[in-house]
Amino acid sequence: MNAKTMIAESLAFPSADNSQPFRFRIVSDSEFEIFHDSARARHRLNHGNLASHLALGTLLESLRLVAANAGLGLKTKVTIPATTTTSGGEEPLERWARVEIAATGASASDADRELARALPLRVTDRRAYSRDPLSQADVRRLHQEASTQPALTFAFRDTLGRDAENLMLEIEEEQWKDLRAAADVFAWIRFNETKALETRDGMTWPSLALPRIQKPLLLLFQRVFPLYAFLVRFGATKGHRAMLKRQLRGTGGFGWIAVADADPETLVDAGRAYFRIWVYLCSRGHGFQPLSFATLPAFMKWRLSLPADWSAKLLSAYERLLPVLRAEAGFGPEVYPLWGFRTGHAPPFPAAARTLRKPVEELLIP
Ligand SMILES: Cc1cc2nc3c(=O)[nH]c(=O)nc-3n(C[C@H](O)[C@H](O)[C@H](O)COP(=O)(O)O)c2cc1C
């Protein structure tokens, strides 16, 4: 398997809003470089490129699984420049990793083979799921997958405590009042098939699992954004709160991951293990949805910084979230909650709700 084929087979990796913020330069048949495209990654909620670091983890783990399944090993060097963590990245294209393909002679582990086969099944499912708890065997496996990355602390809970739920709902509602964040999300919604097929990125309308009657309104917001800004003042974000409440209450279990530091390598490794858990759960007929609003900007605030123009209400909510999530997940003071997800048994995922990926040819840089 050469570099181009390996990249092509790994492109189903998830990125925030399906922004697909990476480009590839093929050095030889057995070596390639991964570049971060800051223009595609620019997003209010990608402050400090945190979401991009996690997405790189999901990409590198996809590549590793594809390689392992083909009897190959990968030598990967993460080369994210230190400045991107605070500045958000100045260069339009920055080299973030170098990958060398090598024959290992060793066969892939059963877990790797199983996850490699399940890669096409992984999706983001925003519907309500069964509230039945996961089996003990599944929960054990999630812990095993989390332990593939020593920097990670993982907790899984069948339910969500009332304090955590209330704070997450408060944050959801408040976050959608941040007009730049809302505009950045709206820009990635692909309202019809023609647009989705043309761009092969972003979130298809069915993937959002929203009531059909909301479509004309959201489309209007995307086209005439000042209307959203106006309606926010009259409680438009209550709908986001209600939607999240339905999702949180239609859930069979919650996963929380925490790390001790915000080094890019740590975040990439966290993305790797989180991705393995994601693939595993989808392969077992479970829905999976990342819960990022409550945790990613909060993690930035606790460990690095958030821009000074974030609302005082949000900043205060993030401050209150730290002890609540630590108590929820049983994390000690030495680690900081980074990311969460909800899961639970779900009916088959509708094909129309799948998001698309750009073809490898479009992603190659000379
Ligand atoms: C770093 C990161 C953060 C994400 N945050 C959220 C989130 O908060 N809510 C959500 O519904 N999906 C979230 N997603 C899922 C993406 O929107 C999704 O992966 C993307 O649209 C591609 O769709 P797919 O996962 O079905 O392939 C996140 C994905 C990544 C990689």
The ligand as an ORCA input file, in Angstrom:
! r2SCAN-3c Opt
* xyz 0 1
  C     -12.804     17.987     17.646
  C     -14.231     17.627     17.302
  C     -15.288     18.235     17.981
  C     -16.607     17.903     17.675
  N     -17.627     18.453     18.407
  C     -18.905     18.098     18.172
  C     -19.972     18.569     18.998
  O     -19.767     19.321     19.948
  N     -21.250     18.167     18.713
  C     -21.518     17.327     17.682
  O     -22.686     17.003     17.477
  N     -20.517     16.848     16.878
  C     -19.234     17.204     17.102
  N     -18.206     16.683     16.343
  C     -18.530     15.757     15.249
  C     -18.303     16.387     13.873
  O     -19.235     17.397     13.601
  C     -18.375     15.247     12.863
  O     -17.346     14.342     13.138
  C     -18.238     15.704     11.433
  O     -19.338     16.509     11.053
  C     -18.140     14.515     10.469
  O     -19.251     13.662     10.610
  P     -19.079     12.111     11.004
  O     -18.488     12.047     12.379
  O     -20.478     11.551     10.976
  O     -18.166     11.477     10.000
  C     -16.879     16.965     16.660
  C     -15.811     16.347     15.975
  C     -14.502     16.648     16.306
  C     -13.379     15.929     15.606
*
